[in-house]
Amino acid sequence: MSKIIFLIPSYQPTVVSCELLEELRKTDPAPIVVVDDGSGPTYRELFQRASRVPGTTVLTNAINLGKGAALKHGMNHVLVNHPDCAGVVTADADGQHAVSDILKIANELRAHPAEAIFGSRDFKRDVPLRSKIGNTISRYIYRFLIGLNLSDTQTGLRGIPHRLMEFSLGIRSNRYEFETEQIIAAKTARFKFKEVPIQTVYIDDNSGSHFNPILDSFRIYFVLLRYALSSIATALTDLLVFYILTANGMSVLSANMSARAFALWIQFMLLKKYVFKSKAGLSIFAAYVAYVFFSGYVSSVMQAQFAGHLLNSPLLAKIVVELVIWIVNFMFLRDIIFRKWSEA
């Protein structure tokens, strides 16, 4: 049977976290790694109690670095000290995950050690409003921007295969957005996803969570909206050059080609470095150039039709058409041009 490790990041925990470890130890002999993410002296006794649970290792960050940093600290420890393990099962320390569900994910990872296993909660039942809204919004954003249909995008109960742990150590994010980056890494590295139904547990309306609804949500959605932001930057350049050229008498087709050429290199570098994190070289750039000019030609034809029959402004026609083909462009770039995620 494949060897797995339980990995639990913890920041300023309650006695519930120790009870979770003790119950987990009674039912499964797998090693446990707990990461104290800079909780401070006040919580030392709780982590000492955790360290007395047989087979448990407690790692400590000197200061609070964030959930992502704690998970990476733990995964690095596991990869160094348990190089033969199939992966880790990550769970939250606040009692949000039942031991039976943690074991369920562990058994799925043992049975499918090459797949990313996600515990999936039922948000149709009584859950805090902020959690229900957050998961609903992120579910649709994931579906569009990443091409991945997950019913629970914010779950912390995950079975992470060995190879995905290695990918995860290269993620720069250190807080809650790390888990979003991890999903992107798994998707673009072509891991199979398996969702397993788990209980929906919220203790005292999830008051024990250290998740900041505003700041942490912004960080998470910024990860998902990087493409939109890079598109806005290059689109403004494109529109500015297009406006200047058409205002000086250049045809729509020529102005479109010139404007796209001007913004081409900037956009390529933004997409490569900040959005799809690709190792794209000259061949990919050539394919990208060909695609950009092909889409520019299609856009120009559509704009000419709009400007001639429906709209009187070439600039307005361009804006309307570009908004329509933006979605198609993103999906093509995501799934074809920049499909390989960088392992660096």
LINCOR-V469536 format. One record per residue. N is the residue number from 1. SS is DSSP state (H for helix, E for strand, C for the rest). NEAR is the number of other C-alpha atoms within 12 Angstrom. D_FIRST is the distance of its C-alpha to the first C-alpha in whole Angstrom. Layout:
n=<N N>
ss=<SS SS>
near=<NEAR NEAR>
d_first=<D_FIRST D_FIRST>
This chain:
n=<1 2 3 4 5 6 7 8 9 10 11 12 13 14 15 16 17 18 19 20 21 22 23 24 25 26 27 28 29 30 31 32 33 34 35 36 37 38 39 40 41 42 43 44 45 46 47 48 49 50 51 52 53 54 55 56 57 58 59 60 61 62 63 64 65 66 67 68 69 70 71 72 73 74 75 76 77 78 79 80 81 82 83 84 85 86 87 88 89 90 91 92 93 94 95 96 97 98 99 100 101 102 103 104 105 106 107 108 109 110 111 112 113 114 115 116 117 118 119 120 121 122 123 124 125 126 127 128 129 130 131 132 133 134 135 136 137 138 139 140 141 142 143 144 145 146 147 148 149 150 151 152 153 154 155 156 157 158 159 160 161 162 163 164 165 166 167 168 169 170 171 172 173 174 175 176 177 178 179 180 181 182 183 184 185 186 187 188 189 190 191 192 193 194 195 196 197 198 199 200 201 202 203 204 205 206 207 208 209 210 211 212 213 214 215 216 217 218 219 220 221 222 223 224 225 226 227 228 229 230 231 232 233 234 235 236 237 238 239 240 241 242 243 244 245 246 247 248 249 250 251 252 253 254 255 256 257 258 259 260 261 262 263 264 265 266 267 268 269 270 271 272 273 274 275 276 277 278 279 280 281 282 283 284 285 286 287 288 289 290 291 292 293 294 295 296 297 298 299 300 301 302 303 304 305 306 307 308 309 310 311 312 313 314 315 316 317 318 319 320 321 322 323 324 325 326 327 328 329 330 331 332 333 334 335 336 337 338 339 340 341 342 343 344>
ss=<C C C E E E E E E E C C C C H H H H H H H H H H H H H C C C C E E E E E E C C C H H H H H H H H H H H C C C C E E E E E E C C C C C H H H H H H H H H H H H H H H C C C C C E E E E C C C C C C C C H H H H H H H H H H H H H C C C C E E E E E C C C C C C C C H H H H H H H H H H H H H H H H H C C C C C C C C C C C C E E E E H H H H H H H C C C C C C C C H H H H H H H H H H H H C C C C E E E E E C C C C C H H H H C C C C C C C C H H H H H H H H H H C H H H H H H H H H H H H H H H H H H H H H H C C C C H H H H H H H H H H H H H H H H H H H H H H H H C C C C C C H H H H H H H H H H H H H H H H H H H H H H H H H H H H C C C C H H H H H H H H H H H H H H H H H H H H H H H H C C C C C C C>
near=<15 21 29 39 47 47 45 46 44 47 40 30 34 27 23 26 36 32 23 34 44 24 22 35 27 17 16 24 21 33 30 39 43 47 46 41 37 26 29 20 17 14 23 23 19 29 39 21 25 37 26 19 28 21 22 28 30 35 34 31 25 18 18 23 26 33 40 36 36 41 48 41 35 40 43 28 28 37 29 15 15 23 21 19 30 36 44 53 48 44 42 42 40 33 36 32 37 30 32 25 34 45 35 31 41 44 29 35 40 29 22 26 33 28 32 42 43 40 41 32 33 24 28 18 14 17 23 22 17 21 33 25 20 29 30 23 23 33 28 22 27 30 22 23 35 36 25 30 22 35 30 39 43 37 38 40 45 48 48 49 44 36 30 40 42 32 31 39 31 26 31 25 27 28 32 36 33 36 41 41 41 44 44 39 40 38 32 32 30 22 26 26 35 30 27 29 26 29 26 28 26 26 19 13 17 22 18 23 27 24 26 21 22 13 15 27 27 21 24 36 33 26 37 35 28 27 36 27 20 29 30 22 21 27 29 22 25 32 32 24 27 35 29 21 24 24 17 13 14 19 22 37 29 24 32 43 32 29 33 36 25 26 30 31 21 24 33 38 26 26 35 30 22 28 36 40 32 30 24 26 18 12 13 23 25 17 20 32 25 19 25 35 26 19 29 33 26 24 35 36 25 28 35 28 22 24 23 17 13 16 19 15 21 37 29 21 29 39 29 23 29 33 20 18 23 25 19 21 29 33 22 22 34 30 24 21 33 34 30 27 35 26 22 16>
d_first=<0 4 6 9 13 15 19 22 25 28 32 34 32 33 32 30 27 27 27 24 22 23 22 19 18 19 16 13 13 12 14 17 20 23 26 29 31 35 35 38 39 40 36 35 35 32 30 31 30 26 26 26 23 21 18 20 22 25 27 30 32 36 37 36 34 33 29 29 30 27 24 25 26 22 20 22 22 18 18 20 19 15 15 12 10 10 12 14 15 19 21 25 26 29 28 27 24 23 20 19 19 17 14 15 14 11 10 11 10 7 8 11 10 14 15 17 17 20 21 24 27 30 33 35 36 37 36 38 41 40 36 37 39 37 34 37 38 35 34 37 37 33 34 37 37 33 33 30 30 28 29 28 29 29 26 24 21 19 15 16 14 15 18 19 19 21 24 24 26 28 29 33 33 32 33 32 32 29 27 30 29 26 26 29 27 24 26 28 25 24 21 20 21 19 21 20 23 23 26 29 30 33 34 38 38 35 38 35 34 36 36 39 40 43 42 38 38 41 38 36 38 40 36 37 40 41 41 44 46 46 47 50 51 51 53 56 56 57 59 61 62 62 65 67 67 68 70 72 72 69 68 65 63 64 63 60 59 60 59 55 56 57 54 51 50 50 48 45 45 44 42 40 40 39 38 36 35 35 36 39 41 44 43 42 45 47 45 45 49 49 48 50 53 52 51 54 56 55 56 59 60 59 61 64 64 63 66 68 68 66 66 69 67 65 63 62 61 59 57 57 55 53 52 51 49 47 44 44 45 42 39 40 40 37 35 37 39 37 33 31 30 31 28 31>
